[in-house]
């Protein structure tokens, strides 16, 4: 398991995880574990900042889906921050952009409420 460099900060009631590098088969397990630890308190409002992520493979997409499921089951929220066209295109191609809240800037978090789930 190769670690994905990531920083964690708390901002206006949100836990922001900023990842850098590839999100792939080698780094996904470490990020999944870190996100799971951060989502333990029910109702956690989590932002996954993918601005520094170079590419995402199917294992990385699975991390996003798992984090979304954990957020929904615990009454929390998951928001993805990204402006990289390659990543946005991947989210659109896989239709994850239809189930994930995606923002361009952290200031776009203002007014977002916890996801009620589906």
C-alpha positions as CSV (number, residue, x, y, z in Angstrom):
1,X,0.0,0.0,0.0
2,X,1.6,3.2,-1.2
3,X,0.5,6.4,0.6
4,X,-1.1,9.2,-1.4
5,X,0.2,12.5,-0.1
6,X,-2.8,14.2,1.5
7,X,-3.3,17.0,4.0
8,X,-6.3,17.5,6.3
9,X,-7.6,20.8,7.4
10,X,-10.8,21.9,9.1
11,X,-12.7,24.8,7.5
12,X,-16.1,26.3,8.4
13,X,-17.5,23.0,9.6
14,X,-16.0,20.9,6.8
15,X,-13.1,18.5,6.9
16,X,-11.0,19.1,3.8
17,X,-8.7,16.4,2.5
18,X,-6.4,17.6,-0.3
19,X,-4.7,14.8,-2.2
20,X,-1.8,15.0,-4.6
21,X,-0.4,12.6,-7.1
22,X,-2.1,9.6,-8.8
23,X,-5.2,8.1,-7.3
24,X,-4.8,4.5,-8.5
25,X,-4.4,0.9,-7.6
26,X,-1.2,1.6,-5.6
27,X,-2.5,4.6,-3.6
28,X,-6.2,4.0,-3.3
29,X,-6.1,1.7,-0.2
30,X,-4.3,4.3,1.9
31,X,-6.7,7.1,0.9
32,X,-9.7,4.8,1.5
33,X,-8.4,4.1,5.0
34,X,-7.8,7.8,5.8
35,X,-11.2,8.8,4.6
36,X,-12.8,6.0,6.6
37,X,-11.1,7.2,9.7
38,X,-12.2,10.8,9.1
39,X,-15.8,9.7,8.5
40,X,-16.2,7.8,11.7
41,X,-18.1,10.5,13.6
42,X,-21.7,10.5,12.2
43,X,-22.6,13.5,10.2
44,X,-19.0,14.4,9.1
45,X,-19.0,16.9,6.3
46,X,-16.0,15.9,4.1
47,X,-14.5,17.6,1.1
48,X,-12.1,15.6,-1.1
49,X,-10.0,18.1,-2.9
50,X,-8.8,16.5,-6.1
51,X,-7.1,19.5,-7.6
52,X,-3.6,18.0,-7.1
53,X,-4.6,14.5,-8.3
54,X,-2.9,13.7,-11.6
55,X,-5.1,10.8,-12.7
56,X,-7.7,8.5,-11.3
57,X,-8.2,4.8,-12.2
58,X,-11.1,2.5,-11.4
59,X,-9.7,1.9,-7.9
60,X,-9.7,5.6,-7.3
61,X,-13.3,5.9,-8.5
62,X,-14.2,3.1,-6.0
63,X,-12.7,5.2,-3.2
64,X,-15.0,8.1,-4.2
65,X,-18.1,5.8,-4.3
66,X,-17.2,4.2,-0.9
67,X,-16.8,7.6,0.7
68,X,-20.1,8.7,-0.7
69,X,-21.9,5.6,0.6
70,X,-20.3,6.1,4.1
71,X,-21.4,9.8,4.1
72,X,-24.9,9.0,3.1
73,X,-25.3,6.1,5.6
74,X,-24.0,8.3,8.5
75,X,-26.0,11.5,7.7
76,X,-22.9,13.3,6.5
77,X,-21.8,14.9,3.3
78,X,-19.2,14.3,0.7
79,X,-18.2,17.1,-1.7
80,X,-15.5,16.8,-4.4
81,X,-13.5,19.9,-5.3
82,X,-12.0,19.8,-8.8
83,X,-11.4,22.0,-11.8
84,X,-9.1,19.7,-13.8
85,X,-10.9,19.0,-17.1
86,X,-9.6,15.4,-17.3
87,X,-11.0,14.5,-13.9
88,X,-14.3,16.3,-14.6
89,X,-14.6,14.4,-17.8
90,X,-14.0,11.1,-16.1
91,X,-16.7,11.9,-13.5
92,X,-19.1,12.8,-16.3
93,X,-18.3,9.7,-18.3
94,X,-18.9,7.5,-15.3
95,X,-22.0,9.6,-14.4
96,X,-20.5,10.1,-10.9
97,X,-21.1,13.8,-11.5
98,X,-24.8,13.1,-11.1
99,X,-24.4,11.7,-7.6
100,X,-21.5,13.6,-6.2
101,X,-21.5,17.3,-5.3
102,X,-18.6,18.8,-7.3
103,X,-17.4,22.3,-6.6
104,X,-14.7,24.4,-8.3
105,X,-13.6,26.4,-5.2
106,X,-13.8,25.8,-1.5
107,X,-15.8,29.1,-1.2
108,X,-18.6,27.2,-3.1
109,X,-19.2,25.2,0.0
110,X,-21.2,28.0,1.6
111,X,-24.8,27.1,1.8
112,X,-24.3,23.4,1.0
113,X,-26.3,21.2,3.4
114,X,-25.7,17.6,4.3
115,X,-26.7,15.1,1.6
116,X,-30.0,13.5,2.5
117,X,-29.1,10.4,0.5
118,X,-31.1,8.6,-2.1
